[in-house]
Amino acid sequence: MNKEKVSILWFRQDLRLKDNPALNALAGSGHLLPIYILDDENAGEFKMGGASRYWLHKSLDRLNASLDSKLNFYSGRAEDIIEQLITNYDVQEIFWNRCYEPWRMKRDKKIKDLLKKNQIEAKSFKSDLLWEPWEVLKDDGAPYRVYSAYYKRLLKNTKLIRSPETKKIKSSLIKDKRSVGLDELKLFPDINWYTDMDKQWQPGEKGAHKNFKKFLDSGIKNYKEGRDFPKLESVSRLSPHLHFGEISVAEIWHHIRNNYTDKNAGHFLKEIAWREFSYLLLYHFPQLPKKNLQEKFDNFPWKSKNKKQFDAWKKGNTGYPIVDAGMRELWQTGYMHNRVRMIVGSFLVKNLLMHWRHGERWFWDCLLDADLANNSASWQWVAGSGADAAPYFRIFNPILQGERFDKDGDYVKKYCPELKELPNKYIHKPFEAPMDVLLEADVKLGENYPHPIVNLGESRDAALDAYEEIKGK
């Protein structure tokens, strides 16, 4: 019996139809087999966390609907799935868009070798980034380790950015009877903590474009200053959509460059470029998620993980309202405002002296936008151990940060409602409020809101003393 001739489109972190380079290249093929493979085995310790899996399920469901329910789902080692597909079908070609996590690159090379051996064309495309990690380097060919210098070079290489293009699928879509149902991937977490996420997010390509339009209609107008204030809607909230490729970063870049010229648009594009910088670091320093980029931090005297303090940090019970609000926002929504991410990160690694990897792992499980490059680079930035990092002695004071960026306590009151009756004077330092003020606000320290788990002044001094031990090494 002759096997059916097909071309395979392998969806990965590009869950969209619009401006999808791999899809464009196969849009006119005769018979197209669209696939998605959940490859937890190759991912190992970097398999997706709970929040990301929730988002992935929703996004795949919407993509499948856009493909007339012809998206084929598989679970297992991708090379095994691909090998089975080329046994069952007369596969002409397999196209996909590139990913840059070290484990994926290693696996993809193995798959390309397999396909070449079987005389099947394998082709990958630039889709998730504006610049490939090997395209923008120093004059001597070395990767940049300072963002500002990297960004200046980027702006001289904007011609490398591809133009967005969308082609209509003219192929006959094939449904493989051996594929499994989406529910069989078992992406939803065991416990239902994502109820609030459903209210706040719309995963999928349609939701991504809706969020982008909302940002253009309001948020971008005050982005440069407003992005630091968590109560304002001045951030794009596009990070989960970008991570799963529900919207093209090339489309975002070109649209803003062609239609906006003020400082706010320019600052937003710099944040897009920071994402590119994170991927450059991951590509050239593949140990970034596990190892300090600055080796002197290998000798840093981190404290062993104090489970009680770590649990208090995770649950938003540190006694410092801006930290607690951020950690509760993370748990309830799968997201945290960028300014607050820096505050809670600094508190963990500097006030509690816990290794940044503990925070990185928690964020990996809880963030909808958990991205290996961004998560690793950002935690190392906060810890002072990474590229272009904040100096270790820059320690965010959560009280001062709260008073500056959440002056009226709106953000704190939203996620720490037990403090909502406190006067603004004490909203970021309830432990300094007189007893009559606490009683009036029904705040009972140690009962319905915790005492601080650490003294800011003492912990700051301890962090600086620890830094002195490695300084100059």
MINU-610941 format. One record per residue (C-alpha): x, y, z. Coordinates in pm, whole numbers. Example, Ala and Ser with C-alpha at 12.3 -4.5 7.8 and 13.67 -1.06 7.14 Angstrom:
SITE       xx       yy       zz
SITE     1230     -450      780
SITE     1367     -106      714
//
This chain:
SITE       xx       yy       zz
SITE        0        0        0
SITE      133      344      -93
SITE      176      574      201
SITE       12      915      190
SITE      241     1199       86
SITE      244     1480      342
SITE      439     1784      449
SITE      469     1832      825
SITE      439     2166     1001
SITE      573     2136     1354
SITE      426     2398     1588
SITE      638     2478     1894
SITE      650     2825     2052
SITE      477     2980     1751
SITE      111     2912     1822
SITE      -34     3142     1557
SITE     -135     3153     1192
SITE      -49     3517     1124
SITE      313     3592     1025
SITE      433     3237     1088
SITE      739     3177      862
SITE      730     2796      875
SITE      358     2794      798
SITE      408     3043      515
SITE      664     2813      357
SITE      417     2521      357
SITE       90     2708      302
SITE       63     2589      -56
SITE      171     2227       -7
SITE      -76     1959     -114
SITE     -133     1771      210
SITE      -25     1930      535
SITE        5     1750      867
SITE       20     2011     1149
SITE      162     1872     1472
SITE      241     1970     1830
SITE      465     1753     2050
SITE      475     1782     2428
SITE      835     1677     2489
SITE      879     1668     2866
SITE     1138     1391     2844
SITE     1397     1593     2655
SITE     1314     1905     2856
SITE     1406     1734     3182
SITE     1433     1986     3467
SITE     1328     2262     3228
SITE      991     2118     3140
SITE      715     2374     3171
SITE      581     2472     3511
SITE      218     2463     3617
SITE      116     2812     3505
SITE      277     2771     3162
SITE      104     2438     3111
SITE     -231     2596     3189
SITE     -164     2866     2926
SITE      -36     2614     2673
SITE     -355     2407     2699
SITE     -571     2713     2635
SITE     -352     2835     2348
SITE     -339     2496     2177
SITE     -716     2467     2205
SITE     -758     2797     2021
SITE     -497     2714     1759
SITE     -665     2381     1697
SITE     -996     2559     1640
SITE     -824     2790     1388
SITE     -704     2479     1204
SITE    -1050     2324     1183
SITE     -961     2082     1463
SITE     -685     1930     1249
SITE     -392     2001     1484
SITE     -235     1668     1583
SITE     -114     1626     1941
SITE      158     1389     2060
SITE      343     1333     2386
SITE      692     1189     2420
SITE     1043     1234     2287
SITE     1012     1443     1972
SITE     1267     1238     1780
SITE     1066      921     1850
SITE      741     1087     1739
SITE      902     1221     1420
SITE     1054      882     1342
SITE      713      721     1379
SITE      553      980     1152
SITE      805      923      873
SITE      734      551      906
SITE      357      600      877
SITE      359      864      603
SITE      554      946      290
SITE      693     1266      441
SITE      823     1513      187
SITE      948     1781      427
SITE      927     1893      788
SITE      943     2264      866
SITE      949     2444     1200
SITE     1042     2775     1362
SITE     1359     2783     1568
SITE     1377     2773     1948
SITE     1695     2853     2138
SITE     1686     2667     2467
SITE     1999     2446     2484
SITE     1804     2123     2521
SITE     1585     2207     2222
SITE     1880     2297     2001
SITE     2054     1970     2087
SITE     1737     1773     2015
SITE     1661     1957     1692
SITE     2007     1883     1554
SITE     1949     1515     1624
SITE     1616     1533     1439
SITE     1769     1712     1141
SITE     2034     1439     1119
SITE     1758     1175     1128
SITE     1566     1347      849
SITE     1876     1399      637
SITE     1955     1029      671
SITE     1605      954      540
SITE     1644     1209      259
SITE     1365     1426      397
SITE     1401     1802      379
SITE     1416     1969      719
SITE     1407     2345      738
SITE     1387     2585     1031
SITE     1305     2955     1030
SITE     1366     3269     1235
SITE     1034     3352     1396
SITE     1065     3410     1770
SITE     1343     3670     1756
SITE     1424     3982     1557
SITE     1794     3905     1544
SITE     1947     3560     1564
SITE     2184     3527     1863
SITE     2475     3489     1622
SITE     2386     3789     1405
SITE     2477     4079     1635
SITE     2821     4039     1793
SITE     3121     4253     1879
SITE     3377     4335     1611
SITE     3593     4048     1733
SITE     3302     3802     1710
SITE     3249     3778     2087
SITE     2898     3808     2235
SITE     2800     4125     2415
SITE     2774     4116     2792
SITE     2662     4476     2834
SITE     2312     4558     2718
SITE     2365     4924     2630
SITE     2647     4842     2387
SITE     2442     4555     2243
SITE     2144     4784     2187
SITE     2351     5041     2001
SITE     2477     4769     1768
SITE     2122     4639     1719
SITE     2005     4972     1588
SITE     2272     4954     1319
SITE     2140     4616     1209
SITE     1766     4670     1178
SITE     1779     4546      817
SITE     1824     4197      960
SITE     1468     4208     1093
SITE     1236     4023      860
SITE      918     4190      739
SITE      591     4036      862
SITE      410     3821      607
SITE       98     3608      627
SITE       -5     3346      372
SITE     -341     3176      364
SITE     -331     2799      402
SITE     -429     2635       74
SITE     -323     2286      177
SITE     -550     2000      266
SITE     -506     1952      642
SITE     -451     1593      756
SITE     -573     1446     1084
SITE     -358     1156     1207
SITE     -574      890     1371
SITE     -276      795     1588
SITE     -257     1138     1749
SITE     -404     1197     2095
SITE     -661     1445     2220
SITE     -551     1769     2380
SITE     -684     1660     2719
SITE     -460     1353     2702
SITE     -156     1580     2726
SITE     -268     1644     3086
SITE     -146     2000     3089
SITE     -377     2132     3360
SITE     -225     2136     3712
SITE     -361     1896     3969
SITE     -496     2173     4191
SITE     -731     2441     4065
SITE     -546     2764     4142
SITE     -599     2919     3799
SITE     -958     3045     3840
SITE     -848     3409     3854
SITE     -627     3356     3549
SITE     -931     3269     3341
SITE    -1086     3602     3439
SITE     -780     3809     3351
SITE     -629     3647     3044
SITE     -729     3533     2698
SITE     -460     3292     2577
SITE     -428     3243     2203
SITE     -367     3448     1892
SITE     -690     3648     1917
SITE     -619     3740     2278
SITE     -263     3842     2190
SITE     -380     4089     1926
SITE     -650     4217     2158
SITE     -389     4285     2427
SITE     -159     4453     2177
SITE     -439     4682     2060
SITE     -525     4770     2419
SITE     -163     4862     2485
SITE     -147     5079     2175
SITE     -475     5250     2265
SITE     -368     5341     2618
SITE      -56     5194     2780
SITE      209     5305     2533
SITE      119     5673     2576
SITE      282     5684     2919
SITE      502     5377     2899
SITE      843     5518     2995
SITE      732     5661     3329
SITE      410     5471     3386
SITE      564     5124     3355
SITE      718     5165     3702
SITE      383     5209     3877
SITE      202     4878     3929
SITE     -146     5031     3963
SITE     -127     5193     3618
SITE     -211     5006     3299
SITE      106     5124     3129
SITE      265     4786     3058
SITE      184     4571     2758
SITE      114     4239     2938
SITE      225     4076     2615
SITE      494     3856     2768
SITE      291     3530     2784
SITE      168     3587     2429
SITE      523     3649     2307
SITE      659     3347     2491
SITE      414     3113     2321
SITE      447     3290     1988
SITE       81     3390     1968
SITE      186     3722     1821
SITE      487     3794     1604
SITE      763     4003     1759
SITE      846     4126     1407
SITE      490     4248     1365
SITE      508     4432     1699
SITE      843     4591     1618
SITE      749     4709     1270
SITE      409     4840     1374
SITE      553     5052     1652
SITE      856     5172     1452
SITE      629     5275     1164
SITE      357     5445     1367
SITE      511     5583     1688
SITE      816     5806     1727
SITE      809     5939     2083
SITE     1017     5841     2386
SITE      751     5598     2512
SITE      760     5389     2197
SITE     1138     5400     2195
SITE     1154     5276     2551
SITE      917     4989     2477
SITE     1134     4881     2185
SITE     1432     4881     2421
SITE     1245     4630     2635
SITE     1184     4414     2329
SITE     1559     4436     2266
SITE     1629     4327     2627
SITE     1439     4008     2545
SITE     1670     3961     2245
SITE     1972     4023     2471
SITE     1852     3750     2708
SITE     1842     3503     2421
SITE     2189     3605     2306
SITE     2315     3529     2657
SITE     2140     3192     2672
SITE     2272     3092     2330
SITE     2634     3184     2401
SITE     2630     3087     2769
SITE     2402     2781     2782
SITE     2468     2730     3154
SITE     2297     3063     3228
SITE     1992     2902     3396
SITE     2212     2713     3643
SITE     2547     2888     3674
SITE     2658     3239     3764
SITE     2775     3428     3458
SITE     3022     3614     3679
SITE     3227     3330     3826
SITE     3324     3523     4139
SITE     2967     3466     4260
SITE     3041     3094     4274
SITE     3212     3178     4605
SITE     2931     3396     4737
SITE     2832     3294     5091
SITE     2463     3234     5031
SITE     2270     3114     5333
SITE     2126     2766     5310
SITE     1760     2784     5215
SITE     1556     2867     5523
SITE     1233     2682     5451
SITE     1025     2896     5685
SITE     1145     3221     5533
SITE     1128     3086     5178
SITE      769     2972     5228
SITE      682     3314     5369
SITE      832     3476     5059
SITE      648     3240     4822
SITE      313     3291     4992
SITE      343     3668     5032
SITE      376     3664     5410
SITE      705     3848     5463
SITE      560     4142     5653
SITE      666     4386     5382
SITE      347     4478     5190
SITE      492     4554     4844
SITE      678     4220     4849
SITE      372     4034     4970
SITE      144     4199     4715
SITE      380     4097     4436
SITE      404     3736     4544
SITE       28     3711     4585
SITE      -27     3867     4242
SITE      205     3601     4101
SITE       14     3315     4263
SITE     -331     3448     4178
SITE     -271     3570     3823
SITE       43     3398     3693
SITE      196     3739     3638
SITE      383     4007     3830
SITE      445     4369     3743
SITE      804     4422     3627
SITE      899     4680     3891
SITE      768     4449     4161
SITE      961     4154     4016
SITE     1281     4346     4087
SITE     1168     4428     4440
SITE     1074     4071     4538
SITE     1386     3934     4369
SITE     1614     4173     4555
SITE     1441     4086     4882
SITE     1505     3714     4833
SITE     1869     3725     4725
SITE     1984     4022     4932
SITE     1766     4055     5240
SITE     1722     3680     5284
SITE     2059     3589     5124
SITE     1909     3295     4934
SITE     2054     3181     4604
SITE     1881     3332     4300
SITE     1810     2983     4165
SITE     1550     2927     4438
SITE     1359     3229     4310
SITE     1414     3136     3948
SITE     1265     2792     4006
SITE      957     2933     4183
SITE      898     3185     3908
SITE      943     2907     3653
SITE      651     2720     3802
SITE      424     3018     3867
SITE      474     3257     3574
SITE      258     3232     3266
SITE      544     3393     3076
SITE      812     3164     3223
SITE     1084     3192     2961
SITE     1420     3024     3015
SITE     1626     3309     2868
SITE     1439     3598     3029
SITE     1386     3427     3364
SITE     1752     3329     3400
SITE     1897     3658     3275
SITE     1663     3866     3491
SITE     1730     3673     3811
SITE     2103     3698     3751
SITE     2058     4071     3690
SITE     1888     4113     4027
SITE     2148     3896     4200
SITE     2434     4093     4047
SITE     2588     3777     3905
SITE     2484     3816     3542
SITE     2563     4025     3237
SITE     2508     4398     3265
SITE     2387     4322     3615
SITE     2271     4563     3881
SITE     2562     4601     4123
SITE     2521     4367     4417
SITE     2529     4662     4656
SITE     2215     4804     4491
SITE     1959     4669     4733
SITE     1596     4762     4682
SITE     1436     4887     5003
SITE     1078     4754     4984
SITE      941     5033     5202
SITE     1094     5312     4995
SITE     1006     5134     4670
SITE      647     5100     4784
SITE      622     5462     4892
SITE      768     5579     4562
SITE      583     5358     4316
SITE      263     5274     4507
SITE      222     5597     4702
SITE     -145     5551     4787
SITE     -110     5177     4839
SITE     -358     5084     4565
SITE     -153     4786     4452
SITE      -91     4665     4807
SITE     -457     4702     4903
SITE     -562     4499     4601
SITE     -352     4196     4691
SITE     -325     4245     5069
SITE     -685     4343     5147
SITE     -628     4293     5520
SITE     -432     4622     5508
SITE     -684     4825     5309
SITE     -801     5034     5609
SITE     -451     5142     5707
SITE     -367     5509     5644
SITE     -134     5562     5348
SITE      137     5672     5591
SITE      167     5315     5718
SITE       48     5108     5423
SITE      407     5008     5338
SITE      524     4975     5698
SITE      236     4852     5915
SITE      484     4742     6181
SITE      554     5112     6252
SITE      188     5203     6300
SITE       76     5291     6656
SITE     -147     5037     6824
SITE     -457     5257     6803
SITE     -407     5294     6426
SITE     -371     4918     6387
SITE     -684     4857     6595
SITE     -882     5110     6392
SITE     -774     4936     6069
SITE     -838     4588     6218
SITE     -477     4488     6152
SITE     -345     4237     6404
SITE       25     4186     6345
SITE      117     3823     6388
SITE     -243     3718     6333
SITE     -406     3852     6015
SITE      -82     4006     5883
SITE      270     3889     5969
SITE      547     4067     6151
SITE      851     4131     5924
SITE     1050     3811     5881
SITE     1379     4000     5864
SITE     1516     4338     5970
SITE     1589     4549     5662
SITE     1888     4733     5804
SITE     2055     4427     5952
SITE     1992     4215     5644
SITE     2125     4489     5416
SITE     2446     4507     5618
SITE     2478     4127     5605
SITE     2438     4133     5227
SITE     2706     4400     5188
SITE     2940     4208     5417
SITE     2884     3897     5207
SITE     2964     4089     4891
SITE     3290     4215     5044
SITE     3401     3852     5071
SITE     3401     3809     4692
SITE     3472     4167     4586
SITE     3769     4190     4358
SITE     3790     3816     4297
//
